[in-house]
Amino acid sequence: MATVITGRDVTLEIDSDDFEPQTLSVTLAVEDDQQVYETFGGPVYKTLTQSYSLDIEMLSDWGATGSLCEALETAFDSAPDTSLNFSMVIVGTNDTVTMAGKVFPKVPPVSGAGADASVISFTLPGDVNTALTVTDVANP
């Protein structure tokens, strides 16, 4: 039987306020900076950093009460080098996994196309000084 994985929730914390935008998709991408050293005894591997980024596709909420877009812009304008807490919940057939870490604010794009809903995509870079945490809970 195939395992079906669905996204359930993404939350960003800005100035002690939790934001749960109307996301269409979220991708957490992790990339290791791993060096290989050739020694007399053979290759030795050393991971220096584990960088990550959070790619978000969402319905734009510029101008709405409790707007994530405006909160990200304010956070970027006032403290672009201060990372923000995030958590992401993934539900699989047998388990629910919560990923958490910190990302830096960026100003989301602004767009619109006639009567269509405004869909925006942007990337928030992860804070490599904060390790990602993974919590795995078995589904009942």
N, C-alpha and C positions, 0 to 999 in steps of 0.2 A: 504494500500500500504506500502511496506517495505521501510525503509530508507536505502539508500546505502551511505556508507561513504568511501571516498578514500583519501589517502595521496597525497599531492601536492608538498610539499617542506619542506626541512629542511635546515637551514642555521646556521653555526657556525662562530663566529667572533673571529679571532686570530690576535693580533697585528694590529687592525683596518682593517684587510682584511676579506671579507666575503667568505666563502667556501660553495659551494652547491654540495656535492658529488653525485655520481651516486648511490643513495640509492635504495635498493630493499625493505627494510621495516624499519620502525622506530617505537619504542614503548616508550611512556613516562609512567613510572609506578610511582604511588604516594602511599606512605605508611605513615599513621599517627601514631605517638607515643602518644597514648591517655591513660591517667591514670584514674582509677576509685577509688574514695575515698568513703568509707562507713561512712556516717554521721548519727547523730540522726534523721535527717529529710529525710534520704534516700540517694541513691547513687548520687554523684556529679562527673561529667566528666570534665577533663582538658586535652586539647591537648597541649603537650609540644613542639613538633616539627612536621613538615610535610616534611619528607624526600622524595626525588624523584631521579630517574635515567633515563637516556636516552640510550636505547638499539638500536644500529645501525647495520644493515646488509647492506653491500655495496660492490660494485666492488672495489677491491684493486686499489689504484692509486700510490703506491710506485714508485718513479722514474719519474712520469709524471710532467709536468709543472703545477704549482699551486696545488701540491699534499696536500690533507687534511691529509693523513697519516704522511707525513713528517712534516707538520706544527704542528700536535698534538705531535709528538715526540720532536720537538724543544721546544714547550711550556712546555712539561713535564720536559725536561732536564733543562730548564732555570728557570722555576717558577711553580713547581708542585702544589703549594698551592694558586695559583692565578686562580680564576674561569673565564670562558669564556662565553660570551653571546651566547644564542641559541634561535632560533624561529622555530616553526613547524606549518605548515598550514594543516588543515584538511577540506575537502569539503564534506558537506552532501547534501541531496536533497534540503533543504531549507536554510541552513546557511553555512557560511565559518567561521571557528574558528581558531584563531591564539593563540598558547600557547608560552609563552616566559619565560625564566629564565636564570640561570647560571649553568654551569657544570664545573667540574675539568678535565684537560687534562689527558689522559692515552696514552700509546704507543699502537697503533693498532697492531694486529697480522700480520705476514707475512706468506703467503701460496701460493701454486701453485700445479696444477695437470695436467701435460701434456698440451694438447691443450685447455683444458677447461679454461674459465674465472676464475680468482682468486676472490672468494667471501670470505669476512671476516666479522666477527661479534665481537662486543665489546660493553662494557657498560661504560658510562661516569657518575660518581656520581654527583648528584645535590648539589648545595651550599645551605644548609638549612638557611643560613643567608639572602638569597634572595628569596622572595616569588614568586611563579609562577603567571604569569598574564594570563588572558584569555580574549580575545577580540572576541566577537560574532557579525558577520555582516550578515544580511539577504541577500540571493542571489536574484538577480533581476529576 
